[in-house]
Each structure stands twice: as C-alpha cells, then as structure tokens.
C-alpha cells in the first residue's frame, strides 16, 4: 500500500500521477522538509521561501531521484519551478522609502545577514508575499537594505567588504543612481542655503555639519589654550527637502561634498559672470612652482601652499589668477606688500598698474583685480563678499587672528589660495586657517630649494654675547621678582622685562660692528627688537658703513627713499624692526644679523628669507648671525626659533660645495674672530 504525494507551490497544487510506496514517500520527505512544510490536515507539502536558497539542490533531487519514480510528476514540478524562478522579482526598489529588497538565489539569507558588518551596511530580513502569474501567492524572504547606504558604499569601494553573493546581487540589481539636484543659493543676509531632496544619508548630513563647525583656540588666563567650537550651521526640514544654512566661506567646499554623494549641484553664488581675458602669462614657472599650482588646481582651486621665504609664492598665485581669469582679491598684512603685489601683477600678468584696485592706506578703489590689507577687508566685507571668485591670502597665518578671520568667514569666493612660509601658529589656530581656506596642498622645504639651486645656502653662526656687569645685576634682580610673583599676568610682564634686558644688550653693538667689518663689501640686514635699539645700532654702524633704521616711525615717503637707496647700494646696511619682515621686497642682501626677536619659528624663517631670495644665478652663500645674550632667557628662545634645525638639513651640502662649516656656535670676547 502507498499514497499519492502532493506539493503546493503558491496556489498551484501538483499531485503525483500514481501512488508511491511508503519507503519512497519517506525518502522524498527528507528532501522536501528542507524547502517546504508538511500540512497534516490537507496531507500536502507547502513550499516555503527556503526553496530560493536551496533551488539547485531541489532541482538536482527532481532530476536524479523523482524523475525515476514518477516522470510526469517530475516534469510538472520542473515546469512550475521554471515559472516561479522567472516570475519572482530578484529585487524590489522602493525609492519613496529609500529601500531595496534583495533576493539572493541559492544562498541562505540568514547566513548572509550573519556575515555582514552592520556598521558598514545595516541589513535585516523581511518576508514578503509575491504574486506570480499562473502560480499565485508565494512567500519570499528578502534582504532589506537602505538604498542610499548601498550607493555610498559603492562610491567608497567599501562594497568589496561585503560577502561575495550579496555583492554580486547588489551590483546586478542596483540601477545607475539617479542624479538628484541640490540647489545652492545666497540669502539676503549673506548666508549660503543648500536645499537637498530627501532621502539624505546621515553621513552626508554629518559631513555638511562638520563643514559648518568652526573650531579655534583662545588663550586662557594661565597661558594655556582652550578649544572653542561654534556650530555655524542651521538645518530645517521643508517637506521633501532639507534646508541647510552655512557661512559664506563654505562656498566651493560644499559642492565637493555633495558631488561625492552623487548629487547634481545647481549653484548660484550671485558673483559677477565675467572673464578677465586681458590677463597675460608674462612668466615661466620653476618645477616646484608648477607642481604647487597643479596640486592646487587638482584640489578644486582651493588650499594652502607653503614655500620658504624667497621660494616664489607670489608667482604661483599670479599664475592662478591668469589661469582662472576671474575677479580676484588678494589680502596682505601691510601697505608694503600691497604695493609690491600691484607691481608684480602688473609685471607678470600684463595689467596696467592703474587697473589694479587698491583697498588700504586710505584708498578705496575696488576693481576686478584688487589688492587689500586685512584691516581694510574687515571694514568693507559687505562690499567684498559677493564681488570676487578667487581670494588669495598672503602671509595667511594672519587669517585666524580674531579680527581678520571675519574676512575669510564672510567671503563667498569659491576659489581660495593661502600662502605662507609657515602657517603654523603659536596658538594652534592654523586649524582655523585650513578650515577657511583649505588644507596644505603643496609644501617644499628650504633644503630642497637649496639643492635645486633656487635659493642661497645658509651659513649660520650663533654668537653668545655676555651681558655687562650692570645688566647682569638688573637681569637677576628681575628674575628674583619673577620667582616670588604669584600673579600670572604680572609674571609675564616681568619676564618681558627680562627679555628686553637680554635683547638690548649693549655689548651686541660691538659684535654687530665686527660682523659689518667682516662683510664690508656686502649688503646687510640687521633685525632689531625695538625702535630705540634699532636707531642706536644704525648710529653706531653708520660709522663703519652707510646704515639707516627702517621702523614704524619712518614716513611712507621716507621708506620709499630708503629702499631705493638700499637697492641702488647707496646704503649698505638696513636696520629693520618687524615692519618690513613679512615678504616685503626691500631689495637683496647676503648677510642677516638677528639681534633679538620672539621664540616663533615663523619669525626666524621670514627674517632669514630676506637673504635667501629666489635667484638661480646666486653662487654665494647667505650669512646668518644670531646674537644671543649668554645665560639668559634668550638662549631658550633661540632654540625654539629652530635656526640650527633649519641649517642642519643642508650642512653636508654647504661643506661639500663651499668648504665652509654651515653651523658654528661662538662665545663672543673682544678680539675673538667670527668665522
């Protein structure tokens, strides 16, 4: 005795053409229970969703076992299975809810879920009833996945971390992502508004939030630095969109973020639509300059370029202006640089000088190419914000300053270039510079430029100068007061007095005169700590060689006269105090004497850069003398300035090429030879 076997697939019932012996029914049941459930009341096998994960195994069972038991029954099953596999959707995309439902044929969906890193791809199982023509309703176990997340991991190549069957199924099922249009506009209050259609991934929102998060440092009363964070963004839901408001500086940055996530960007920054076709390329870039420009272009015409002083940063910036041919504003820290930039642009970009705008020093003449001081930029930011496509920040370490940062924060120029010999700041606020202008895209060291023959190699002498007896007493008297003082502010004031005593050491003048005597036939820069000491140095040196002090008290007309004389070699020695230390073209010299200064590395680099100007014809070395009062706070300040570190990188080159030791430390005594 036996019985007929019946299998139900959807609404379709398939019955064997004859009765099977019980032994055969038991054997068939071993296979069927893997893909179906037994209904004891109806006495039928009801196919479950598991058939899709074991389809190859079931078909093999039919072809190898069942077909020999009941051929008609086997062929009928194969016919229905073929319709089933052809009719069930392998994927269902629900754009409205940002979901894809995926059926991976031949794989256990539970095993796939176990293998997936949920942090990479959140995934769950959903059983859905699917209607198939001529078969009826059939249960299907789908993998439910966020569609936007799939696109993200495909963009980032993280899809390679998924199990192979899931990866292949996704690659086959996912259509090309439709381009969603994001509109970027400017509000009346000079904010950038980004309207993004939903759905929006959390990762994208977080990146935009990060763009609008301003981090900077402020000095505490104890002398340390405290981090401050400003959330400069606002987010509002508007039906099927998200409106995100950002500060103007985000122009240019936000498009890159959106495009990375597959959005098409429709942007209008309300900037003048004009090309400056009259600009000419009257220059030739050195390899390092060309490489810097290309790195900046590759970074979306944004970022910071770091060259040692004398490396030719200005020409790189002018090359960017000529390349883009868009309205441009250049910010500088002083009037010296303002005038120098105008001259360089006129010379290298073929623009008549009177066609270059000026903003600073009492002048307000804004044109398609304008050079402005940071101070004047702050006062006129409302006029400037929507006027220029490209902004260049020269001596960009000034940008994070409390007042000047308002310029960079409120300009919506999408193209940005920051230039500096060293953007690092004592207060760590270079992070704010990089946020507002872009990270470093290119840097080259002083030693690399020396070895390429583009700047002069430096010979460095640190000379320890003893204090006179009366100054030793004064210095140690103040030092005792420092030890007893508990008020932090008063301690700082006392330490500054100690520094002043050390820097204005009168014995240094004797050393300076000896150095000037040694270099009688060369031009010399002397960097003084105060106006008073600068004038004193100039008076004494003038007895040996024509010398003059250039200070903040010097009138503009007198400045120009002094610089002309120095360039014409009528003056041999120029005593400078800070004012002319930042990139200003005051002529060439081959000797620098540093009499006093801060502990900042940037200041040292800028000072020595005065004697390292870009000149491939230069064959002589540049001499740098740093005068340090012995056994005083100046010794530690000199170490922090990093002169020795800078020269050590080229020491082997200098001794090999010129036969001169690149570094020496000398203790000054009358009659001691300085070599």
NULUMKE-665741 format. One record per residue (C-alpha): x, y, z. Coordinates in steps of 0.1 Angstrom, whole numbers, plus 5000, padded with zeros to 4 digits. Layout:
N
XYZ;...
REM end
This chain:
675
500050005000;501150364994;499750714987;499950994962;502251284970;501151644967;503151964966;501652304968;503652604952;501752924958;498152844948;499252564924;498752214936;500851944919;499951574925;501951264916;500451054888;500450744909;500750624945;504250584960;505350314984;505850445020;509650385017;509750624987;507550885004;509850885035;512950925013;511251214994;510251375027;513951405037;514451645007;511151825009;511351925045;514352145036;512252365014;508652305024;506452245055;504051955059;500352025064;498951715082;495351825077;495551865040;498251605037;500351825014;503751985013;503652365011;506752514995;508252785017;510653075010;513552845015;513152704980;515053004967;518052944989;518152564980;516852574944;519952404929;519652124955;515952074948;516252064910;519051814914;516851604936;514051604910;516451514881;518251244900;515651094922;512051194915;512151164877;512750784881;509850744904;507250954885;508351124853;505151314847;505151444883;508851544880;508351734847;505251914861;507352034891;510152144869;507752344847;506252524877;509652594892;510752744860;507752984860;508453054897;512153154892;511253354861;508453534878;509753624913;511553964914;515153934924;515054294937;512354544946;513354914948;511255144969;512555494962;509955664984;511255485015;514855465003;514855085004;515954794982;514654444989;517054184976;516653814969;519953624967;519253304948;521052994961;522153154994;520653125029;519653485038;520253425075;523853335068;524353645047;523053865075;525453705099;528453775076;527654145071;529254415092;526154605104;528354915109;529154905072;525754805059;522654795082;520654495069;517554305080;515254025068;511754095055;509353825044;507053945016;504253774997;504753784959;502153714933;503353514903;501153464872;499753104869;501253014903;499753254928;501053394961;504453274972;506453385003;509853534996;512453625023;514153945011;517254125025;516054485033;518754745028;518855125027;519255224991;521255544998;523655345020;524255104992;525155394968;527555534995;529555214999;529655164962;531155514958;533655454986;534655104973;533654965007;531354724988;534354504984;534054425021;530554255016;530153875012;530653784975;527053664968;525553974983;528054194964;527254034931;523554054937;523754424946;525954504915;523354334893;520254484910;521254844917;520455084888;522655374880;521955624907;519555894895;521156244898;519356444924;519656814920;520757024950;520257394948;522757634964;521857994967;522758304987;520458465013;519958835018;521958805050;524958665030;524458305042;524658005018;521557795017;521657435004;518357264996;518856884994;516056654984;515356355006;516356085013;519656205028;522155985044;523356065079;526956055066;526256345042;524556555069;527456495092;529956605066;528056925060;527756985097;531556935100;532057195073;529957445093;531657365126;534257625135;537057515159;539657755172;541757825203;541858105228;544558175254;543458115290;544558325320;547058055329;548758085295;547357765280;544957735251;541357635253;539457495224;536257675213;533657535190;530957725171;528157545153;527857795124;525157585105;521357565108;519257275095;515457295087;513157035073;510957165044;508656885033;510656655010;513856865014;516356965039;517557335040;521057375054;522457725061;526257775061;528658065065;529858225032;533358065034;531657725027;531357824990;533357584969;533757334997;530157225000;529857134962;532656884966;530856714995;527556694976;529156564944;530956294963;527456164973;526256164938;524156484938;524056724908;524657074920;522857384907;524757674923;524458044920;526658244944;525558574928;529058654917;529958864886;529958654854;532958784836;536258664822;539458874825;540658784790;543259074791;545458884815;548758764800;551358504811;554458704813;556358454834;557858104835;557357874865;560057674881;559257304885;558257344922;556057644914;554357454886;553857144908;552357364935;549957524911;548857184897;548257044932;546057344940;544057304907;543656934914;542257024948;539357224932;541257554931;541457564969;544157514996;547357635013;550757654996;553857655018;557157785004;560157915024;560558295020;562258354987;560758044971;558458244947;554958214962;553758534946;554358404911;552358084918;549458304929;549758524898;549758204877;546458104893;544958444886;546058424849;544758064847;541258134861;540858484846;538158564872;537758864895;540358824923;541158994956;544558954973;544859025011;548159135026;549159245061;550759575053;551059855027;554559745018;553159415004;550159584989;552359804967;554659504959;551759294948;550459564924;553859594909;554259214905;550759164889;551459454865;554759294856;553858924853;550158944843;550359224818;547959454836;548459834838;549059924874;546260184875;543859904865;544659714897;542359804926;543659924960;541959894994;544060015022;546160315034;543260545029;542560434994;539360264983;539360174946;537859824941;538359674907;538359324890;541759264905;542159424939;544959414965;543759495000;545059495035;543459265060;542459565081;540659735053;538959405043;537359375077;535859725073;534559665038;533559305040;529959365029;531059524997;533759254990;531758934998;529858904966;532459064943;535258804937;535558444926;539158404938;540658514971;544358494979;545558525014;549258625015;551158575048;548058365056;549058295092;547258625099;543858495088;542958325121;543658655140;540558755160;539659045137;541058925104;539158595105;535958795097;537358845062;537758475054;534558375072;532358615051;533858595016;531958364994;534658334968;534657964958;538357964948;540858014977;544658014979;546558075011;550358145010;552858135038;556458035046;555057865077;551357865085;551957715120;550857945148;551757975184;548057955194;547457645172;544857835152;546257715119;543357465121;541057765115;543157875085;542857535069;539057535076;538557865059;541057835030;541757465026;544457225038;548057225027;548157104991;551857164985;554957235005;558657234998;561457275023;564357515024;566857235019;565057114988;565157464972;568857494981;569757154965;567857264934;569957584932;566957814936;567857984969;571158064986;572557815011;572857955046;575857965068;574658005104;576558155133;575058175168;577058415189;576758415227;577258765239;577958835277;575959095295;577859385310;578159365348;575459635354;573059455331;573759125348;572659275381;569559425365;568659095348;568958885380;567059145401;564059105378;564558725378;564158715416;560958915413;559658665388;560358375413;558358555440;555458665419;552258455420;550058675397;550358525362;549858855344;552559025365;554958735360;554558775322;555259145324;558459075345;559558805320;559159055292;561359295311;564059025314;563758965276;564159335269;567359355290;568759055272;567759175237;569059525242;572459405255;574759695246;577659455240;575759325210;576659655192;580359575194;579659235179;577459385151;580259625142;582759345140;580459155116;579859455095;583659505093;583959145081;581359195054;582359545043;581659475006;578259315011;574759435018;573459365053;570059345071;570059385108;566959275127;566459475159;564059415188;562959775195;562860115177;565160265203;567859995199;567459995161;568260365160;571260315184;572560035162;572160245130;574060535145;577060315156;577160105124;576960425102;580460505115;581760205096;579360175066;576260375053;573360255075;569860365084;567060235106;563660155090;560960155117;557260225123;558260585128;559560625093;557160805070;555960645038;557960875015;561060825036;560560455034;560460454997;563560684996;565560445019;564560135000;565660294966;568960384981;569460034996;568659874962;571060114945;573760024970;574060384983;573060235016;574859925027;573159835060;569459845067;568359805104;564759675104;562259625131;559359395123;557659625098;559459505068;559859145077;556858985060;557558915024;558359285016;560659344987;563259585001;566059454980;568659184983;571359135008;573658845016;574058895053;571458895081;572158985117;569458885142;569859095173;566658995191;563158855184;560458625196;560658255200;558558185170;560057975142;557958175116;559758495125;563158335120;562158195087;560858525075;563958715086;566558475071;564358465039;565458825033;568858695023;567758375005;565758534977;565058324946;567958374922;569358084902;572458294893;573458314930;576658134937;577558284971;576258165005;574058375027;575458455061;573158455091;574358565125;572058525156;573258725186;572158575219;572758725254;574658455273;572958285303;569658455297;566158365285;567358445250;569158105249;565957905251;564158145228;566858095201;566457715204;562757745198;563257955168;564957655152;567857815133;570157515139;567557265128;567057455095;570757465087;571557115097;569456995067;571957145043;575257125064;576756855042;575857035010;577557365022;580757205034;581056995002;580357284978;581857584996;584257435021;582657635049;581157485081;577457555079;577057585117;579157735144;578457845180;580858125192;581258285226;582058655220;585058815236;586859125223;589359015197;587658685190;587458615153;584058555138;584358305110;
REM end
